[in-house]
């Protein structure tokens, strides 16, 4: 069953550990939301605003994050296997210890971004 929450306003929401598997949150406002350990596998978050959100230890396998704003977001130790990051803004995001295997990052903005190995990249600054 797929839930449709596109355009939802979840600014500052506490969704820690929530099962959001397959949810449609396209264009949603999740700024500074707490999504630690949330299950977002197969979710759709196209063009969502996740600035400052905490996705530490979250599960995002096969999640569609095209055009999403993840500026200053925490994705530390998140499972990002086969995530679609095309045209996403990852400026200042923290991806330390995240699983990025087979992630697609075409045209993603990566500036002052902490990569899984702990190194900062300034590619698009």
N, C-alpha and C positions, 0 to 999 in steps of 0.2 A: 504494500500500500504506500502510495506516494503522497506526502503532505505538501500542500501549496501555501507557502507563506511569503510569496514574492511581495516586495515593497513593505514588508513588516518593519515596524519600528521596535527594535530590541536593544536600543542604546542603553548601555550599562546593565544589561540583563545578566542574571546569574544563571547560566546554563551548564554549570560544572557537572560533568558526568552524565549529561542528558543524552538519550538516544535520539539522534536526528538523522539517522540513516536514510538516505534517499530523499531528504526534504528539499523542496524548491524554495530557496531564499534569494533568488535573483533580485537584484536592486535593493536588497534589504539594508537597513541601518543597524549594524552590529558594532558600532564604535564602542570601544572599551568594554565589550561584553566579556564575561568570564566563561570560556569554553574549555577550560582545562579538563582533560580526559573525556571529552564529549566524543560520541561516535557520529562522525559526519561522512562516513564512507558512502560513496556514490551520490553525495549531495550536489546540488546545483546552486552556486553562489555567484553567477555571472554578474559583474558590475556591482557587487555588494560593497558596502563601506565597512571595513573591519579595522580601521585605524585604531591603534592602541589596544586591540583585542588580545586576550590571553588564550592562545591555543596550545599551550604547553601540554605535552603528552597526549594530545588529541589524535584521533584516528580519522584520516582523510583519504584513504585509498580510493583511487579513481574519481576523486572529487573535481568538479569543474569550477575553477577559480579564474576563468578568463576575464580580464579587465577589472579584477577586484583590487581594492585599495587596502593593502596590508602595511601601510606606512607605520613604523614604530610598533608593529605587532610582535608578540612573542610566539614563535612556533618551535621553541626548544623541545627536542626529543619527540616531536610529532611524527607520525607515520604518514608520509607524503608520497607513498608509492603510486606511481602513474598519475600524479596530479597534473592538471592542465593549468599552467600559470601564464599563458600567452597574454601579453599586454597588461599584466598585473604590475602594480606599483609595490615593490618590496624595499623601498628606501627606508633605511634605518631598522629594518626587521631583524629579528634574532632567530636564526635557524640552527643554533648550536645543537649538535647531536641528533638532528632530524634525519629521517630516512628519506632521501630524495631520489631513490632509484627509479629510473625511467620517467622522471618528471619532465614535462615540456615547458620550456621557458622562453619561447620565441617572443622577441620584442618586450620582454619583461624589464622593468627598471630596477637595476640592482646598484645601489649607491649607499655606501656606509652600511652595508648589509653583512651581518655575521653569518658565515656559511657553516655547514655541518661540522667542518673540521676546526671551527673556532676562529678562522681567519676572516678579517674584514676585507670586503671587496669594494672597490671604488669605480667599477667599470663604467657606470653611466653618470658619474658626477660632473 
